[in-house]
Amino acid sequence: MQERKILIVDDEPGVLSSLQDILIEQGYEIEIATDGQKALRKMEVFPAEVVLSDYMMPGMDGVELLKKIKQSYPHVIPILLTGKGGISVDMLRSKIVSQTTTRATGSFVSSGG
């Protein structure tokens, strides 16, 4: 059976805990990080297939983080979450995949209105 590993990155403990609980229940192996720098360090030792990141975080935002991860780990599927409305999905996608790959792989989820 293939390992199903997901790295969740968010600066809000409640969001991390909720996503972690849901995904563990579904059979995924989960690691968490509270910021972009910690996430990059986790990727060195935890070969995640998917990185689920918040968009708005202090320091490195989710777009910058996912761009760096795609440069070093092109096989990773990036998923960007945001609670902020009015953010263009096409703009976010282009920022992450430009200069990293010609294959636009990834998902973008907004809970904002």
N, CA, C and O atoms as CSV, one atom per row, in Angstrom:
chain,resi,resn,atom,element,x,y,z
A,1,MET,N,N,0.840,-1.197,0.000
A,1,MET,CA,C,0.000,0.000,0.000
A,1,MET,C,C,0.879,1.252,0.000
A,1,MET,O,O,1.824,1.362,0.781
A,2,GLN,N,N,0.558,2.174,-0.871
A,2,GLN,CA,C,1.323,3.405,-0.980
A,2,GLN,C,C,1.061,4.302,0.226
A,2,GLN,O,O,-0.077,4.454,0.670
A,3,GLU,N,N,2.129,4.891,0.745
A,3,GLU,CA,C,1.979,5.825,1.858
A,3,GLU,C,C,1.301,7.090,1.339
A,3,GLU,O,O,1.585,7.556,0.236
A,4,ARG,N,N,0.419,7.624,2.136
A,4,ARG,CA,C,-0.332,8.827,1.780
A,4,ARG,C,C,0.040,9.896,2.782
A,4,ARG,O,O,-0.531,9.964,3.871
A,5,LYS,N,N,1.003,10.734,2.415
A,5,LYS,CA,C,1.547,11.727,3.340
A,5,LYS,C,C,1.158,13.139,2.926
A,5,LYS,O,O,1.280,13.530,1.765
A,6,ILE,N,N,0.681,13.894,3.925
A,6,ILE,CA,C,0.287,15.282,3.699
A,6,ILE,C,C,0.949,16.160,4.752
A,6,ILE,O,O,0.940,15.842,5.941
A,7,LEU,N,N,1.517,17.258,4.298
A,7,LEU,CA,C,2.047,18.287,5.188
A,7,LEU,C,C,1.042,19.432,5.217
A,7,LEU,O,O,0.685,19.980,4.174
A,8,ILE,N,N,0.586,19.789,6.416
A,8,ILE,CA,C,-0.363,20.889,6.586
A,8,ILE,C,C,0.388,22.070,7.194
A,8,ILE,O,O,1.095,21.919,8.190
A,9,VAL,N,N,0.229,23.246,6.588
A,9,VAL,CA,C,0.931,24.447,7.056
A,9,VAL,C,C,-0.095,25.548,7.308
A,9,VAL,O,O,-0.806,25.980,6.401
A,10,ASP,N,N,-0.154,25.988,8.561
A,10,ASP,CA,C,-1.077,27.068,8.923
A,10,ASP,C,C,-0.604,27.666,10.241
A,10,ASP,O,O,-0.084,26.950,11.097
A,11,ASP,N,N,-0.778,28.958,10.405
A,11,ASP,CA,C,-0.365,29.613,11.642
A,11,ASP,C,C,-1.474,29.620,12.692
A,11,ASP,O,O,-1.273,30.141,13.789
A,12,GLU,N,N,-2.627,29.057,12.382
A,12,GLU,CA,C,-3.739,28.993,13.325
A,12,GLU,C,C,-3.859,27.574,13.880
A,12,GLU,O,O,-4.199,26.653,13.137
A,13,PRO,N,N,-3.586,27.380,15.180
A,13,PRO,CA,C,-3.613,26.038,15.775
A,13,PRO,C,C,-4.943,25.307,15.599
A,13,PRO,O,O,-4.958,24.092,15.405
A,14,GLY,N,N,-6.049,26.028,15.663
A,14,GLY,CA,C,-7.353,25.393,15.503
A,14,GLY,C,C,-7.548,24.793,14.124
A,14,GLY,O,O,-8.117,23.711,13.984
A,15,VAL,N,N,-7.074,25.498,13.106
A,15,VAL,CA,C,-7.177,25.008,11.728
A,15,VAL,C,C,-6.294,23.769,11.568
A,15,VAL,O,O,-6.721,22.761,11.004
A,16,LEU,N,N,-5.057,23.855,12.071
A,16,LEU,CA,C,-4.144,22.700,11.994
A,16,LEU,C,C,-4.768,21.475,12.646
A,16,LEU,O,O,-4.780,20.390,12.065
A,17,SER,N,N,-5.282,21.655,13.846
A,17,SER,CA,C,-5.855,20.539,14.592
A,17,SER,C,C,-7.052,19.928,13.873
A,17,SER,O,O,-7.162,18.705,13.782
A,18,SER,N,N,-7.935,20.757,13.368
A,18,SER,CA,C,-9.125,20.262,12.676
A,18,SER,C,C,-8.761,19.494,11.412
A,18,SER,O,O,-9.258,18.390,11.187
A,19,LEU,N,N,-7.892,20.078,10.583
A,19,LEU,CA,C,-7.491,19.398,9.351
A,19,LEU,C,C,-6.750,18.104,9.657
A,19,LEU,O,O,-6.969,17.085,9.002
A,20,GLN,N,N,-5.877,18.145,10.649
A,20,GLN,CA,C,-5.123,16.963,11.032
A,20,GLN,C,C,-6.067,15.837,11.462
A,20,GLN,O,O,-5.911,14.701,11.015
A,21,ASP,N,N,-7.031,16.134,12.313
A,21,ASP,CA,C,-7.980,15.129,12.793
A,21,ASP,C,C,-8.762,14.505,11.636
A,21,ASP,O,O,-8.902,13.284,11.561
A,22,ILE,N,N,-9.262,15.338,10.749
A,22,ILE,CA,C,-10.057,14.853,9.613
A,22,ILE,C,C,-9.223,13.954,8.711
A,22,ILE,O,O,-9.678,12.884,8.308
A,23,LEU,N,N,-8.014,14.380,8.394
A,23,LEU,CA,C,-7.189,13.626,7.451
A,23,LEU,C,C,-6.624,12.341,8.057
A,23,LEU,O,O,-6.492,11.338,7.355
A,24,ILE,N,N,-6.293,12.356,9.332
A,24,ILE,CA,C,-5.843,11.126,9.996
A,24,ILE,C,C,-6.981,10.102,9.993
A,24,ILE,O,O,-6.758,8.915,9.758
A,25,GLU,N,N,-8.184,10.567,10.252
A,25,GLU,CA,C,-9.354,9.685,10.238
A,25,GLU,C,C,-9.548,9.036,8.866
A,25,GLU,O,O,-10.074,7.928,8.767
A,26,GLN,N,N,-9.124,9.728,7.820
A,26,GLN,CA,C,-9.248,9.214,6.462
A,26,GLN,C,C,-8.054,8.345,6.049
A,26,GLN,O,O,-8.000,7.865,4.917
A,27,GLY,N,N,-7.100,8.141,6.960
A,27,GLY,CA,C,-5.988,7.243,6.683
A,27,GLY,C,C,-4.706,7.888,6.194
A,27,GLY,O,O,-3.787,7.188,5.769
A,28,TYR,N,N,-4.627,9.207,6.245
A,28,TYR,CA,C,-3.418,9.894,5.806
A,28,TYR,C,C,-2.418,10.009,6.947
A,28,TYR,O,O,-2.794,10.127,8.114
A,29,GLU,N,N,-1.133,9.972,6.589
A,29,GLU,CA,C,-0.078,10.278,7.550
A,29,GLU,C,C,0.164,11.779,7.455
A,29,GLU,O,O,0.395,12.313,6.370
A,30,ILE,N,N,0.110,12.453,8.598
A,30,ILE,CA,C,0.126,13.918,8.614
A,30,ILE,C,C,1.308,14.445,9.410
A,30,ILE,O,O,1.662,13.908,10.460
A,31,GLU,N,N,1.906,15.498,8.894
A,31,GLU,CA,C,2.847,16.328,9.644
A,31,GLU,C,C,2.299,17.744,9.564
A,31,GLU,O,O,1.602,18.095,8.612
A,32,ILE,N,N,2.612,18.546,10.557
A,32,ILE,CA,C,2.150,19.933,10.562
A,32,ILE,C,C,3.323,20.884,10.754
A,32,ILE,O,O,4.355,20.522,11.320
A,33,ALA,N,N,3.142,22.104,10.270
A,33,ALA,CA,C,4.112,23.182,10.457
A,33,ALA,C,C,3.320,24.474,10.637
A,33,ALA,O,O,2.261,24.659,10.038
A,34,THR,N,N,3.853,25.359,11.473
A,34,THR,CA,C,3.141,26.605,11.757
A,34,THR,C,C,3.618,27.792,10.938
A,34,THR,O,O,3.074,28.889,11.062
A,35,ASP,N,N,4.626,27.585,10.104
A,35,ASP,CA,C,5.065,28.654,9.200
A,35,ASP,C,C,5.857,28.052,8.038
A,35,ASP,O,O,6.169,26.861,8.025
A,36,GLY,N,N,6.169,28.902,7.072
A,36,GLY,CA,C,6.851,28.450,5.868
A,36,GLY,C,C,8.225,27.859,6.101
A,36,GLY,O,O,8.565,26.834,5.511
A,37,GLN,N,N,9.018,28.485,6.947
A,37,GLN,CA,C,10.371,27.976,7.204
A,37,GLN,C,C,10.326,26.596,7.853
A,37,GLN,O,O,11.105,25.714,7.492
A,38,LYS,N,N,9.422,26.408,8.801
A,38,LYS,CA,C,9.278,25.092,9.432
A,38,LYS,C,C,8.805,24.056,8.419
A,38,LYS,O,O,9.228,22.901,8.464
A,39,ALA,N,N,7.942,24.461,7.521
A,39,ALA,CA,C,7.447,23.551,6.487
A,39,ALA,C,C,8.584,23.092,5.574
A,39,ALA,O,O,8.666,21.913,5.230
A,40,LEU,N,N,9.450,24.009,5.185
A,40,LEU,CA,C,10.579,23.636,4.327
A,40,LEU,C,C,11.498,22.647,5.034
A,40,LEU,O,O,12.004,21.713,4.411
A,41,ARG,N,N,11.715,22.848,6.329
A,41,ARG,CA,C,12.535,21.902,7.100
A,41,ARG,C,C,11.842,20.539,7.212
A,41,ARG,O,O,12.495,19.501,7.120
A,42,LYS,N,N,10.540,20.544,7.408
A,42,LYS,CA,C,9.789,19.280,7.487
A,42,LYS,C,C,9.895,18.498,6.187
A,42,LYS,O,O,10.020,17.274,6.209
A,43,MET,N,N,9.846,19.191,5.060
A,43,MET,CA,C,9.913,18.519,3.761
A,43,MET,C,C,11.226,17.752,3.588
A,43,MET,O,O,11.268,16.768,2.850
A,44,GLU,N,N,12.282,18.182,4.249
A,44,GLU,CA,C,13.579,17.497,4.147
A,44,GLU,C,C,13.534,16.102,4.758
A,44,GLU,O,O,14.288,15.221,4.346
A,45,VAL,N,N,12.654,15.892,5.741
A,45,VAL,CA,C,12.601,14.602,6.445
A,45,VAL,C,C,11.257,13.880,6.292
A,45,VAL,O,O,11.145,12.707,6.650
A,46,PHE,N,N,10.259,14.555,5.774
A,46,PHE,CA,C,8.926,13.982,5.609
A,46,PHE,C,C,8.525,14.128,4.143
A,46,PHE,O,O,8.093,15.200,3.722
A,47,PRO,N,N,8.666,13.051,3.365
A,47,PRO,CA,C,8.404,13.152,1.918
A,47,PRO,C,C,6.902,13.213,1.604
A,47,PRO,O,O,6.303,12.226,1.179
A,48,ALA,N,N,6.319,14.375,1.820
A,48,ALA,CA,C,4.888,14.551,1.583
A,48,ALA,C,C,4.570,14.482,0.094
A,48,ALA,O,O,5.345,14.931,-0.750
A,49,GLU,N,N,3.411,13.906,-0.199
A,49,GLU,CA,C,2.903,13.893,-1.573
A,49,GLU,C,C,2.089,15.150,-1.851
A,49,GLU,O,O,2.006,15.625,-2.983
A,50,VAL,N,N,1.485,15.678,-0.772
A,50,VAL,CA,C,0.612,16.851,-0.864
A,50,VAL,C,C,1.022,17.832,0.221
A,50,VAL,O,O,1.291,17.439,1.356
A,51,VAL,N,N,1.068,19.118,-0.134
A,51,VAL,CA,C,1.277,20.169,0.870
A,51,VAL,C,C,0.049,21.070,0.830
A,51,VAL,O,O,-0.278,21.676,-0.191
A,52,LEU,N,N,-0.611,21.132,1.970
A,52,LEU,CA,C,-1.820,21.918,2.156
A,52,LEU,C,C,-1.429,23.138,2.981
A,52,LEU,O,O,-1.097,23.009,4.159
A,53,SER,N,N,-1.466,24.325,2.369
A,53,SER,CA,C,-0.972,25.523,3.046
A,53,SER,C,C,-1.997,26.643,3.064
A,53,SER,O,O,-2.739,26.855,2.105
A,54,ASP,N,N,-2.015,27.351,4.185
A,54,ASP,CA,C,-2.776,28.587,4.288
A,54,ASP,C,C,-2.108,29.627,3.393
A,54,ASP,O,O,-0.899,29.576,3.167
A,55,TYR,N,N,-2.895,30.560,2.892
A,55,TYR,CA,C,-2.343,31.629,2.056
A,55,TYR,C,C,-1.707,32.729,2.905
A,55,TYR,O,O,-0.566,33.125,2.664
A,56,MET,N,N,-2.449,33.218,3.896
A,56,MET,CA,C,-1.979,34.340,4.704
A,56,MET,C,C,-1.310,33.832,5.979
A,56,MET,O,O,-1.980,33.359,6.897
A,57,MET,N,N,0.017,33.935,6.024
A,57,MET,CA,C,0.789,33.569,7.209
A,57,MET,C,C,1.868,34.624,7.402
A,57,MET,O,O,2.310,35.239,6.432
A,58,PRO,N,N,2.299,34.842,8.641
A,58,PRO,CA,C,3.391,35.798,8.861
A,58,PRO,C,C,4.686,35.275,8.247
A,58,PRO,O,O,4.898,34.066,8.150
A,59,GLY,N,N,5.530,36.183,7.842
A,59,GLY,CA,C,6.788,35.781,7.211
A,59,GLY,C,C,6.526,35.381,5.769
A,59,GLY,O,O,6.157,36.211,4.939
A,60,MET,N,N,6.718,34.123,5.486
A,60,MET,CA,C,6.529,33.590,4.137
A,60,MET,C,C,5.052,33.225,3.936
A,60,MET,O,O,4.500,32.435,4.702
A,61,ASP,N,N,4.415,33.797,2.909
A,61,ASP,CA,C,3.023,33.438,2.669
A,61,ASP,C,C,2.926,32.098,1.942
A,61,ASP,O,O,3.937,31.539,1.516
A,62,GLY,N,N,1.712,31.594,1.807
A,62,GLY,CA,C,1.507,30.292,1.198
A,62,GLY,C,C,1.944,30.201,-0.244
A,62,GLY,O,O,2.435,29.156,-0.670
A,63,VAL,N,N,1.781,31.262,-1.008
A,63,VAL,CA,C,2.207,31.261,-2.413
A,63,VAL,C,C,3.719,31.086,-2.501
A,63,VAL,O,O,4.212,30.255,-3.264
A,64,GLU,N,N,4.447,31.869,-1.721
A,64,GLU,CA,C,5.911,31.774,-1.723
A,64,GLU,C,C,6.363,30.387,-1.266
A,64,GLU,O,O,7.276,29.805,-1.852
A,65,LEU,N,N,5.726,29.862,-0.223
A,65,LEU,CA,C,6.077,28.535,0.276
A,65,LEU,C,C,5.858,27.470,-0.788
A,65,LEU,O,O,6.754,26.667,-1.050
A,66,LEU,N,N,4.685,27.453,-1.403
A,66,LEU,CA,C,4.390,26.421,-2.392
A,66,LEU,C,C,5.278,26.543,-3.621
A,66,LEU,O,O,5.618,25.537,-4.243
A,67,LYS,N,N,5.655,27.764,-3.974
A,67,LYS,CA,C,6.584,27.951,-5.089
A,67,LYS,C,C,7.935,27.315,-4.760
A,67,LYS,O,O,8.515,26.620,-5.594
A,68,LYS,N,N,8.436,27.551,-3.545
A,68,LYS,CA,C,9.721,26.968,-3.132
A,68,LYS,C,C,9.639,25.446,-3.078
A,68,LYS,O,O,10.570,24.752,-3.488
A,69,ILE,N,N,8.533,24.938,-2.577
A,69,ILE,CA,C,8.378,23.481,-2.506
A,69,ILE,C,C,8.332,22.882,-3.907
A,69,ILE,O,O,8.968,21.856,-4.150
A,70,LYS,N,N,7.603,23.487,-4.829
A,70,LYS,CA,C,7.529,22.974,-6.205
A,70,LYS,C,C,8.889,23.012,-6.889
A,70,LYS,O,O,9.185,22.146,-7.713
A,71,GLN,N,N,9.724,24.000,-6.564
A,71,GLN,CA,C,11.062,24.064,-7.151
A,71,GLN,C,C,11.923,22.898,-6.683
A,71,GLN,O,O,12.663,22.320,-7.479
A,72,SER,N,N,11.838,22.548,-5.415
A,72,SER,CA,C,12.662,21.480,-4.859
A,72,SER,C,C,12.025,20.100,-4.971
A,72,SER,O,O,12.728,19.093,-5.056
A,73,TYR,N,N,10.712,20.053,-4.971
A,73,TYR,CA,C,9.974,18.788,-4.975
A,73,TYR,C,C,8.866,18.868,-6.031
A,73,TYR,O,O,7.696,19.029,-5.682
A,74,PRO,N,N,9.216,18.760,-7.304
A,74,PRO,CA,C,8.219,18.972,-8.362
A,74,PRO,C,C,7.064,17.975,-8.358
A,74,PRO,O,O,6.018,18.241,-8.950
A,75,HIS,N,N,7.239,16.839,-7.705
A,75,HIS,CA,C,6.173,15.836,-7.652
A,75,HIS,C,C,5.061,16.191,-6.666
A,75,HIS,O,O,3.975,15.615,-6.734
A,76,VAL,N,N,5.313,17.118,-5.763
A,76,VAL,CA,C,4.349,17.462,-4.719
A,76,VAL,C,C,3.143,18.187,-5.313
A,76,VAL,O,O,3.275,19.039,-6.192
A,77,ILE,N,N,1.978,17.828,-4.814
A,77,ILE,CA,C,0.741,18.501,-5.214
A,77,ILE,C,C,0.481,19.618,-4.208
A,77,ILE,O,O,0.291,19.345,-3.023
A,78,PRO,N,N,0.470,20.883,-4.664
A,78,PRO,CA,C,0.215,21.999,-3.746
A,78,PRO,C,C,-1.276,22.308,-3.650
A,78,PRO,O,O,-1.985,22.340,-4.655
A,79,ILE,N,N,-1.731,22.534,-2.432
A,79,ILE,CA,C,-3.109,22.973,-2.226
A,79,ILE,C,C,-3.047,24.212,-1.340
A,79,ILE,O,O,-2.490,24.178,-0.243
A,80,LEU,N,N,-3.614,25.284,-1.820
A,80,LEU,CA,C,-3.591,26.549,-1.106
A,80,LEU,C,C,-4.983,26.849,-0.567
A,80,LEU,O,O,-5.961,26.839,-1.314
A,81,LEU,N,N,-5.068,27.118,0.743
A,81,LEU,CA,C,-6.327,27.464,1.391
A,81,LEU,C,C,-6.326,28.942,1.737
A,81,LEU,O,O,-5.293,29.507,2.097
A,82,THR,N,N,-7.493,29.562,1.627
A,82,THR,CA,C,-7.603,30.933,2.084
A,82,THR,C,C,-9.020,31.216,2.544
A,82,THR,O,O,-9.992,30.739,1.957
A,83,GLY,N,N,-9.116,31.987,3.584
A,83,GLY,CA,C,-10.406,32.451,4.063
A,83,GLY,C,C,-10.697,33.858,3.573
A,83,GLY,O,O,-11.736,34.430,3.904
A,84,LYS,N,N,-9.799,34.415,2.794
A,84,LYS,CA,C,-9.940,35.777,2.292
A,84,LYS,C,C,-10.644,35.772,0.949
A,84,LYS,O,O,-10.211,35.087,0.022
A,85,GLY,N,N,-11.719,36.527,0.834
A,85,GLY,CA,C,-12.427,36.644,-0.426
A,85,GLY,C,C,-11.720,37.603,-1.364
A,85,GLY,O,O,-10.847,38.365,-0.951
A,86,GLY,N,N,-12.103,37.557,-2.616
A,86,GLY,CA,C,-11.589,38.500,-3.591
A,86,GLY,C,C,-10.204,38.172,-4.117
A,86,GLY,O,O,-9.578,39.009,-4.768
A,87,ILE,N,N,-9.714,36.969,-3.850
A,87,ILE,CA,C,-8.401,36.580,-4.351
A,87,ILE,C,C,-8.601,35.744,-5.601
A,87,ILE,O,O,-9.355,34.771,-5.582
A,88,SER,N,N,-7.938,36.109,-6.681
A,88,SER,CA,C,-8.080,35.421,-7.952
A,88,SER,C,C,-7.335,34.088,-7.940
A,88,SER,O,O,-6.127,34.039,-7.706
A,89,VAL,N,N,-8.075,33.010,-8.197
A,89,VAL,CA,C,-7.468,31.679,-8.258
A,89,VAL,C,C,-6.440,31.621,-9.379
A,89,VAL,O,O,-5.362,31.055,-9.199
A,90,ASP,N,N,-6.756,32.197,-10.530
A,90,ASP,CA,C,-5.808,32.183,-11.644
A,90,ASP,C,C,-4.525,32.918,-11.289
A,90,ASP,O,O,-3.440,32.484,-11.676
A,91,MET,N,N,-4.629,34.017,-10.562
A,91,MET,CA,C,-3.447,34.770,-10.144
A,91,MET,C,C,-2.586,33.921,-9.223
A,91,MET,O,O,-1.369,33.858,-9.396
A,92,LEU,N,N,-3.204,33.268,-8.245
A,92,LEU,CA,C,-2.439,32.427,-7.320
A,92,LEU,C,C,-1.774,31.272,-8.048
A,92,LEU,O,O,-0.600,30.981,-7.818
A,93,ARG,N,N,-2.520,30.614,-8.922
A,93,ARG,CA,C,-1.966,29.483,-9.674
A,93,ARG,C,C,-0.758,29.938,-10.493
A,93,ARG,O,O,0.266,29.255,-10.515
A,94,SER,N,N,-0.869,31.073,-11.158
A,94,SER,CA,C,0.234,31.529,-11.996
A,94,SER,C,C,1.465,31.876,-11.164
A,94,SER,O,O,2.592,31.663,-11.609
A,95,LYS,N,N,1.259,32.406,-9.966
A,95,LYS,CA,C,2.396,32.729,-9.105
A,95,LYS,C,C,3.129,31.481,-8.647
A,95,LYS,O,O,4.355,31.491,-8.539
A,96,ILE,N,N,2.403,30.413,-8.378
A,96,ILE,CA,C,3.031,29.193,-7.876
A,96,ILE,C,C,3.708,28.425,-8.992
A,96,ILE,O,O,4.833,27.959,-8.813
A,97,VAL,N,N,3.063,28.278,-10.136
A,97,VAL,CA,C,3.625,27.428,-11.172
A,97,VAL,C,C,4.565,28.161,-12.112
A,97,VAL,O,O,5.335,27.506,-12.814
A,98,SER,N,N,4.541,29.463,-12.161
A,98,SER,CA,C,5.479,30.179,-13.020
A,98,SER,C,C,6.888,29.964,-12.493
A,98,SER,O,O,7.126,30.031,-11.287
A,99,GLN,N,N,7.787,29.714,-13.370
A,99,GLN,CA,C,9.202,29.515,-13.060
A,99,GLN,C,C,9.479,28.215,-12.301
A,99,GLN,O,O,10.625,27.974,-11.924
A,100,THR,N,N,8.473,27.371,-12.065
A,100,THR,CA,C,8.730,26.124,-11.364
A,100,THR,C,C,8.421,24.918,-12.230
A,100,THR,O,O,9.135,23.917,-12.174
A,101,THR,N,N,7.380,24.998,-13.019
A,101,THR,CA,C,6.994,23.861,-13.844
A,101,THR,C,C,6.030,24.342,-14.908
A,101,THR,O,O,5.357,25.359,-14.738
A,102,THR,N,N,5.969,23.616,-15.990
A,102,THR,CA,C,4.998,23.961,-17.015
A,102,THR,C,C,3.693,23.222,-16.784
A,102,THR,O,O,2.693,23.501,-17.445
A,103,ARG,N,N,3.697,22.295,-15.862
A,103,ARG,CA,C,2.490,21.532,-15.534
A,103,ARG,C,C,1.792,22.192,-14.351
A,103,ARG,O,O,2.309,22.177,-13.234
A,104,ALA,N,N,0.643,22.759,-14.590
A,104,ALA,CA,C,-0.079,23.483,-13.534
A,104,ALA,C,C,-0.856,22.507,-12.660
A,104,ALA,O,O,-2.060,22.323,-12.832
A,105,THR,N,N,-0.151,21.886,-11.723
A,105,THR,CA,C,-0.776,20.940,-10.822
A,105,THR,C,C,-1.025,21.627,-9.497
A,105,THR,O,O,-0.143,22.296,-8.958
A,106,GLY,N,N,-2.210,21.463,-8.982
A,106,GLY,CA,C,-2.501,22.011,-7.675
A,106,GLY,C,C,-3.932,22.456,-7.573
A,106,GLY,O,O,-4.653,22.569,-8.564
A,107,SER,N,N,-4.319,22.705,-6.345
A,107,SER,CA,C,-5.685,23.119,-6.073
A,107,SER,C,C,-5.668,24.367,-5.211
A,107,SER,O,O,-4.715,24.632,-4.478
A,108,PHE,N,N,-6.739,25.117,-5.317
A,108,PHE,CA,C,-6.851,26.355,-4.576
A,108,PHE,C,C,-8.251,26.409,-4.017
A,108,PHE,O,O,-9.225,26.337,-4.766
A,109,VAL,N,N,-8.362,26.534,-2.713
A,109,VAL,CA,C,-9.646,26.477,-2.044
A,109,VAL,C,C,-9.847,27.770,-1.267
A,109,VAL,O,O,-9.004,28.156,-0.458
A,110,SER,N,N,-10.958,28.428,-1.516
A,110,SER,CA,C,-11.281,29.651,-0.772
A,110,SER,C,C,-12.572,29.442,-0.008
A,110,SER,O,O,-13.575,28.982,-0.552
A,111,SER,N,N,-12.521,29.792,1.271
A,111,SER,CA,C,-13.741,29.740,2.046
A,111,SER,C,C,-14.317,31.142,2.205
A,111,SER,O,O,-15.336,31.338,2.866
A,112,GLY,N,N,-13.651,32.107,1.590
A,112,GLY,CA,C,-14.103,33.494,1.677
A,112,GLY,C,C,-15.239,33.765,0.706
A,112,GLY,O,O,-15.433,33.037,-0.268
A,113,GLY,N,N,-15.994,34.838,0.993
A,113,GLY,CA,C,-17.141,35.183,0.159
A,113,GLY,C,C,-16.716,36.021,-0.940
A,113,GLY,O,O,-17.538,36.424,-1.764
